[in-house]
């Protein structure tokens, strides 16, 4: 597999970067990512992965577009209301970049279908909005040697991390359960519908996720694993919290 002349022109501003180059751009073209959730986080993440030349993107989301999504889910517009998010997102990404492959799976991920929808040794982007799904994705990733990026938002704040990342031979980074060990944590969490969220917050979180995924694929030495990053966009304060891998998590 090689880059075509058109692809070299399209991605010229990335190829010129020393830490990406032709080799890194080819790695992006050869890579596949599963994006679970095409909402506020997934919208910006998907657009930037497609624009960057990510070879194959699988979008998993069983939800339909609603009017109150449009304030933050920038991949959609008013004509998409009532349509499945994964299906609409696929069309938007292919309109943006005809050189990539996109698969839409119009279903929510569950304990019954997770082993069918995902693939072992893969790269996963967790853009879900509840802890039950995040724990499910974490447990699949750990059991099946998958690296994944996960993010969440709250009012003006976002947090994200890179989990189960293979950073050395037979060495993987901390997992989501290492950062959030309590399984009943969702009982004390409010949803965006209850607390509200500024529209740019999930968009920026999705961009952070896309950036880490691009670095992971191009074998950057600056992947931000073993830490939880917290950004308050109201105060413009960024914090890093170190996390450590625990056995069987």
C-alpha positions as CSV (number, residue, x, y, z in Angstrom):
1,X,0.0,0.0,0.0
2,X,1.3,3.4,-0.9
3,X,0.1,7.0,-0.9
4,X,-1.3,8.3,-4.2
5,X,-0.1,11.6,-5.6
6,X,-3.5,13.1,-4.7
7,X,-3.1,11.8,-1.1
8,X,0.4,13.2,-0.8
9,X,-1.0,16.6,-1.9
10,X,-4.0,16.4,0.5
11,X,-1.9,15.5,3.5
12,X,1.1,17.7,2.6
13,X,0.9,19.8,5.8
14,X,1.2,16.6,7.9
15,X,3.8,14.9,5.7
16,X,6.2,17.8,6.1
17,X,6.2,17.3,9.8
18,X,9.4,15.4,10.9
19,X,7.5,13.2,13.4
20,X,4.9,12.1,10.8
21,X,6.4,12.2,7.3
22,X,5.5,9.8,4.5
23,X,6.0,6.8,6.8
24,X,3.6,8.2,9.4
25,X,1.0,9.2,6.9
26,X,1.1,5.7,5.4
27,X,0.6,4.2,8.9
28,X,-2.5,6.4,9.3
29,X,-3.8,5.1,5.9
30,X,-3.2,1.5,7.0
31,X,-4.9,1.9,10.4
32,X,-8.4,1.2,11.7
33,X,-10.2,2.7,14.6
34,X,-13.5,1.9,16.3
35,X,-15.3,5.1,17.4
36,X,-18.1,4.2,19.9
37,X,-20.5,7.2,20.1
38,X,-21.0,9.9,17.4
39,X,-22.3,12.6,19.7
40,X,-20.5,15.6,21.1
41,X,-17.1,13.9,21.6
42,X,-17.4,11.8,18.5
43,X,-18.4,14.7,16.2
44,X,-15.1,16.5,16.3
45,X,-13.0,13.3,16.7
46,X,-14.5,11.7,13.6
47,X,-14.0,14.8,11.5
48,X,-10.4,15.2,12.4
49,X,-9.6,11.5,12.0
50,X,-11.2,11.5,8.5
51,X,-9.4,14.7,7.6
52,X,-6.1,13.3,8.8
53,X,-6.4,10.3,6.5
54,X,-7.2,7.6,8.9
55,X,-7.7,4.6,6.6
56,X,-10.7,2.8,8.1
57,X,-13.2,4.2,10.7
58,X,-16.0,2.2,12.2
59,X,-18.7,4.3,13.8
60,X,-20.9,2.6,16.4
61,X,-24.0,4.5,17.7
62,X,-27.7,3.4,18.0
63,X,-29.0,6.9,18.7
64,X,-30.8,9.3,16.4
65,X,-30.1,13.0,15.9
66,X,-32.2,15.3,18.0
67,X,-32.6,19.1,17.8
68,X,-30.9,19.6,21.2
69,X,-27.8,17.8,19.9
70,X,-27.0,20.5,17.4
71,X,-25.6,22.9,20.0
72,X,-22.5,20.7,20.4
73,X,-22.6,17.8,17.8
74,X,-21.2,19.7,14.9
75,X,-21.2,16.8,12.4
76,X,-25.0,17.1,12.1
77,X,-27.4,19.7,10.9
78,X,-31.1,20.3,11.0
79,X,-31.9,18.1,8.0
80,X,-30.4,15.1,9.9
81,X,-32.9,15.2,12.8
82,X,-34.5,11.8,13.3
83,X,-31.8,9.9,11.4
84,X,-29.3,7.5,12.9
85,X,-26.1,9.2,14.0
86,X,-23.7,6.6,12.8
87,X,-25.3,6.5,9.3
88,X,-25.3,10.3,9.0
89,X,-21.7,10.6,10.3
90,X,-20.5,8.1,7.7
91,X,-22.0,10.1,4.9
92,X,-20.4,13.3,6.2
93,X,-16.9,11.7,6.5
94,X,-17.0,10.3,3.0
95,X,-18.0,13.7,1.7
96,X,-15.0,15.1,3.5
97,X,-12.5,12.5,2.4
98,X,-13.2,10.0,-0.4
99,X,-9.9,8.2,0.3
100,X,-11.0,6.5,3.5
101,X,-13.3,3.6,4.4
102,X,-16.1,4.2,6.8
103,X,-18.5,1.6,8.3
104,X,-21.7,2.6,10.2
105,X,-23.1,0.3,12.8
106,X,-26.5,1.8,14.0
107,X,-26.5,0.0,17.4
108,X,-25.5,0.8,20.9
109,X,-22.7,-1.3,22.3
110,X,-23.8,-3.9,24.9
111,X,-22.6,-6.9,26.7
112,X,-24.4,-9.0,24.1
113,X,-22.8,-7.6,21.0
114,X,-19.4,-6.2,22.2
115,X,-17.5,-9.3,21.1
116,X,-19.1,-9.2,17.7
117,X,-18.8,-5.4,17.0
118,X,-15.2,-5.0,18.2
119,X,-12.0,-6.7,17.2
120,X,-9.0,-7.8,19.3
121,X,-5.7,-5.9,19.1
122,X,-7.6,-2.9,17.8
123,X,-7.7,0.8,18.6
124,X,-10.8,2.1,20.2
125,X,-12.2,5.6,20.8
126,X,-14.7,5.7,23.7
127,X,-17.1,8.6,23.1
128,X,-19.9,7.2,25.1
129,X,-21.7,9.2,27.8
130,X,-22.1,6.8,30.7
131,X,-19.9,4.8,33.0
132,X,-21.6,1.5,32.3
133,X,-20.5,1.7,28.6
134,X,-17.0,2.9,29.6
135,X,-16.5,0.0,31.9
136,X,-17.7,-2.4,29.3
137,X,-15.3,-1.0,26.7
138,X,-12.5,-1.0,29.2
139,X,-13.0,-4.6,30.1
140,X,-13.2,-5.7,26.5
141,X,-10.0,-3.7,25.7
142,X,-8.1,-5.3,28.6
143,X,-9.2,-8.8,27.8
144,X,-8.4,-8.4,24.0
145,X,-5.2,-6.3,24.0
146,X,-6.8,-3.1,22.7
147,X,-5.6,0.4,23.4
148,X,-8.3,3.1,23.8
149,X,-8.8,6.7,24.4
150,X,-11.8,7.9,26.5
151,X,-13.1,11.3,27.5
152,X,-16.0,12.8,29.4
153,X,-17.4,16.3,29.8
154,X,-19.2,18.2,32.6
155,X,-20.4,21.8,32.3
156,X,-17.2,23.7,31.4
157,X,-14.8,20.8,32.1
158,X,-13.4,17.8,30.3
159,X,-11.3,14.9,31.2
160,X,-9.6,12.4,29.0
161,X,-7.0,9.6,29.1
162,X,-5.2,7.0,27.0
163,X,-5.7,3.5,28.5
164,X,-4.2,0.0,28.1
165,X,-1.6,1.5,25.7
166,X,1.2,-0.8,24.7
167,X,4.2,1.5,25.5
168,X,6.9,-1.2,25.6
169,X,7.3,-4.9,25.0
170,X,4.6,-6.7,27.0
171,X,4.0,-3.5,29.0
172,X,0.6,-1.7,28.9
173,X,-0.5,1.5,30.6
174,X,-3.1,2.1,33.3
175,X,-6.7,1.3,32.4
176,X,-10.0,3.2,32.9
177,X,-10.7,1.1,36.0
178,X,-7.4,2.2,37.4
179,X,-8.5,5.8,37.1
180,X,-12.1,5.1,38.1
181,X,-12.3,1.9,40.2
182,X,-15.8,2.3,41.7
183,X,-18.4,0.5,39.6
184,X,-21.2,2.4,41.2
185,X,-19.7,5.8,40.2
186,X,-22.5,6.4,37.6
187,X,-25.0,6.6,40.5
188,X,-23.4,9.9,41.6
189,X,-22.9,11.4,38.1
190,X,-25.3,13.9,36.5
191,X,-25.9,13.8,32.8
192,X,-25.4,16.7,30.4
193,X,-29.2,17.1,30.2
194,X,-29.3,17.7,33.9
195,X,-26.2,19.8,34.4
196,X,-25.7,21.4,31.0
197,X,-22.5,21.7,28.9
198,X,-20.9,24.4,26.8
199,X,-21.0,23.3,23.2
200,X,-17.2,23.7,22.6
201,X,-16.2,21.5,25.6
202,X,-17.0,18.1,24.0
203,X,-15.6,19.4,20.7
204,X,-12.3,20.2,22.3
205,X,-12.3,16.9,24.1
206,X,-12.8,15.2,20.8
207,X,-9.9,17.1,19.3
208,X,-7.6,16.0,22.2
209,X,-8.7,12.4,21.6
210,X,-8.0,12.7,17.9
211,X,-4.5,14.1,18.6
212,X,-3.6,11.2,20.9
213,X,-4.9,8.6,18.4
214,X,-2.8,10.1,15.6
215,X,0.2,10.0,17.9
216,X,-0.4,6.4,18.9
217,X,-0.7,5.3,15.3
218,X,2.4,7.2,14.1
219,X,4.4,5.8,17.1
220,X,5.0,9.2,18.8
221,X,7.1,9.1,22.0
222,X,4.8,11.7,23.6
223,X,1.6,9.7,23.9
224,X,0.0,10.8,27.2
225,X,-0.6,7.5,29.0
226,X,-0.6,6.7,32.7
227,X,-2.3,10.0,33.4
228,X,-5.7,11.6,33.6
229,X,-5.9,15.0,32.0
230,X,-8.4,17.6,33.4
231,X,-9.1,20.8,31.6
232,X,-11.4,23.6,32.9
233,X,-12.3,25.7,29.9
234,X,-13.9,28.4,32.0
235,X,-10.8,29.0,34.0
236,X,-8.4,27.7,31.3
237,X,-6.7,25.4,33.9
238,X,-5.1,22.1,32.9
239,X,-4.2,19.4,35.4
240,X,-2.4,16.1,35.0
241,X,-3.1,13.3,37.5
242,X,-0.8,10.3,37.5
243,X,-2.5,6.9,37.5
244,X,-0.9,3.5,37.8
245,X,-1.9,0.1,36.4
246,X,-3.4,-2.3,38.9
247,X,-3.5,-6.0,38.5
248,X,-6.6,-7.4,36.7
249,X,-8.0,-4.0,35.7
